[in-house]
Amino acid sequence: MNASSLNLVKKTHSCVRLERDGRSLVIDPGGFSEDDAVVGADVILVTHEHPDHFDEGRLRAALESDPAAQVWTLRSVAERMSAAFPGRVHTVGHGDTFTAAGFEVQVHGELHAVIHPDIPRITNIGFLVDGSVFHPGDALTVPDHPVETLMLPVMAPWSKISEVIDYVREVKPRRAIDIHDALLTDLARPIYDMQIGALGGADHSRLTPGDATRL
């Protein structure tokens, strides 16, 4: 793990930006996130192909504007991007590790959470950055590695709050910070905050898009 501290910037929904020593890594800049969410990123990670996590047009524009930017993602996304950007879009899967722009990344997970038994499950991978921050995408993957900061998918069509609470308990992070929260109304947020905070067993917080915290 890199000794320098990470700065985490929350973007809308499941997009987060991690910054350290002038370098930046962005995870899941999808269609719900800000237009500039991926601008200036050295490293872009995409957990799966759903449009709230992967905006192809936005990603292409970022790679065209910055010839040094590179993407690490699963096969279904890489196949749509790699021909246009040779050598810059890397396919990874569960168990892979890599270093990019000074960030050390481990890949955990294989499948998207079940939305409904009649809907085929797609591939989904999670990313553990610097052995500290874990973003699971759309799954409740438990890495075989201690997690300091869990990016917590707090509300989704595929989850209920008891599963969210049990996920925090199973991962046992020091802190859990909400993601996948664009569909959660302000009216419901205090309920989620209270129940996850009281029952999850970890420090629980949420950030307004644009807010940052030092990890």
N, C-alpha and C positions, 0 to 999 in steps of 0.2 A: 504494500500500500504506500502511495506517495505521502510524504510527511506534511506537505503543504495542505492547508485547509481548503475546502471547496466552498464556493459561493453558489447557492442554488437560487435560481430565478424561476418562479412559477409562471407558466403561461396558461392560457385558457384550456380547460378540459385535461387531457392526458399529456400535454406537452410541457416538458421541463428543460431548463438550460443549466448546465453545470459549467462553472468558470474557475480557472486556476492559472496563475502565472501568465495571464494574457492569452490563454487558449480557451476555447469553448467547445462544449459537446452538447448537442441537442437531441432529445429523444421524442419521437412521435409528433412531429409537426404536421398535424392533420388539418382537415377542413374546418374544424371548430376553432383552431388556434389563430393567433394574430398573423396578418399578412407578412410581418417582418420577423416572425418567430425564429426562422432559420438563417436569417441574414447574418453573415460574418462567422458562421459556425465552421470550425475546423473539422469536426466529426459529427456525422448525423447517423443516429441509430433508429431503426424502424422495427417495431415488434410484430406487426402483421399488416395485412392488406386493407382492412376496413377503412373507409374514407375519413373517419374521425381520428385516425392515427396516421394515415398516409395520404397526402395530397400530391399526386404525381406532378401536376403542373407547377406547384410551388417548389417541389424538390428539384425538378429540372431547371427552373429559373435560378435556384441557388447554386447549382453545380455549374451552370453556364456563366454566372457572374463571378464565381471564384474558382479558378482552375485548380486550386490546391485542396478544395474541400472533397471529402470522401465519405461514402456511405457504407455501413455494415448492416445487413438485414438478412431475412430469410429468403428462400428461393423464389417464392411467389412474387415478391416485390422486386428482387434483383433481376428477374427475367424481364421485367417491364422497363428496366432502367439501364442495364449493363451495356447493351449494344451502342447506345448513344454516348456512353462515357467509359471507354475501354480502360480497364485497370483501376477504376475509381469506385466501383460498386462491388462490394465483397459479400459473398454468400457465407453465412455462418449458421450453426445449429447447436443444439444442446451439447454441452461439454466442451465447446470451443473456447479458446482464450486468445486475446490479441491485445496489442498495445497500439494506441493511435493518438497522436499529438500529446503524448505523455500520459494519457489516461490508460489505466489497465482495466480491461473489460473481460468478464466471464459471462458465458451464455448459459441460461438455465430455462428449461421448459420446452414443451413440444406442441401442445394443443391449446386452442382457444377454449374457454369455459363453455359448458353446454348452455345454449340459448333456449333450445327446445329439442326434444328427442327427434323430431321430424326434420330438423335443420342439420345438415352435415357439418361436422366440426372441421374448421380449418386449422392450419399450423399457426402457432403463436410462440414467440420466444421472449424471454425476459433478459434484462441486462443488469449485471452487478458491476458497478463502477468503482474502481479503486478498493475493492473488497469491503465497501462501506455502504453505498447507496444502491438499493435494488428497485428497479422499475419492472413489474411483471407483465406489462401490457394488459390484455384482456384475459387474465387467468389468475388463479390463486396458487401459483407455483411457490413451493417452499424450497429455497436453495439449500444445498448441503454445505452451508457456509454461514457463519454468524453475520447478521445484518445490523448495521448501526442505524440506518435511516431507510424505512420502508415507504416507498411511494404507494399509497393505498388506494386502489380503485374503490371508491366509496359508494358509488351508486351507478348501476347499469341494468339493462334489461335481463342480464343473465345472473343477477345476484340478489340476495336479500340480506338484511342487516345482520342476522345471526351468523351468516357465513362470513361476512366482513369481520365481525368481532372475533370469530374463531380463527380466522386467518391471521389476525394480529397476534392472538395467543400462540399460534403454532410457530410463526416466524420468530417471535420474541425479540423484536427490534428495540433499540433504546427509544426511538421516536418513530411515529407514523405521521406522514403528511398527506393530505387528501389529493388525489388526482381522480380522473374520470368523474368529474363533478359538474359538468356543464348542464346536465339535466336536473340537477338537484336545486329545488327552489329555495329562496331565502327563508320561506316559511318553515321548510323541513330541516334546514341546516342545524338549528339548535337541538333538535331531537337526535340527529346523528351525532353531533358533537358530544352531547351528554352521554348517550349510550355507549359509544365507542370509547370515550374517555374513561367512563366508569368501569367498563367491563373488559376492555382489551388488554389491560396490563402493561401498556406502554404510554409514554407521553404522546398525546394526540393533538394535532393542530392542523389548521388549514390556512392557506395563503390566498389573498386576493391576487388575481392575475396582474403581474407586474411587480409584485412584492418579492423581496429577496431575503434569504437568511444564510448565515454563515454556519457551515456544518463542521 
